[in-house]
Amino acid sequence: MSRREKPTPARQALIELTGITKTYGHGEGVVHALDGISLRIDKGEFAAVMGPSGSGKSTAMNIIGCLDQPTSGSYLFDGVEVSRLDRQQRALLRRHYIGFVFQGFNLLARTTAVENVELPLIYRGIPHAERRPLALQALAKVGLAERAMHTPGELSGGQQQRVAIARAIVTEPALLLADEPTGNLDTKSSVEIMELLVALNREQHITVVMVTHEPDMAEYAGRIVHFLDGRIASDTRSEEAA
């Protein structure tokens, strides 16, 4: 290495799964949803998770999102062993460090966009005077500042998903988990949502893990992890990510 060359700084792991298993049932009816997977996702990565139904990808996402616990193995979130946390502590981890985006948007129909975005802040106990500016700021980040007072029924599918993303990032999470975020959208809206996720990843430095069945959407990620039969079948990074 020449004197002018600087060493590449080591990336820090946000998610470390080691030997994770998840089984359901007993005896002859036992199902091995996850069969000893190990996966590391560093801070600032954008990873797409793919695989057929029953491959284990959704189970892995639920474990990463602290919505489920593994049967065995180790899960470190930013260096903290999640298995040592009780239910309340896992709920606090989700509330403060993880944002969720779902295929079905999951917006409250009779409330405005800004009120939907405020929900995570209400759960945190943040007073109205403080949470309204934060919610408006999050809507501005997804390009919907001018639609803040519109209800979901007055928004297109793509706009509703933008509101859902604003709700997920209003708490400034370390991790954004997106489950089929373009599954209910047309091609144009899907591209817009993916470009938004890429921008949030690159500009806001939010780590993104996305489940998708769509290869063209997965290509937006810097890394694609394929699950098959409860195991990781392949794990590839794009040249740009590398």
Secondary structure, 3 states (H helix, E strand, C coil): CCCCCCCCCCCCEEEEEEEEEEEECCHHHCEEEEEEEEEEEECCCEEEEECCCCCCHHHHHHHHCCCCCCCEEEEEECCEEHHHCCHHHHHHHHHHHEEEEECCCCCCCCCCHHHHHHHHHHHCCCCHHHHHHHHHHHHHHCCCHHHCCCCHHHCCHHHHHHHHHHHHHCCCCCEEEEECCCCCCCHHHHHHHHHHHHHHHHHCCCEEEEECCCHHHHCCCCEEEEEECCEEEEEEECCCCC
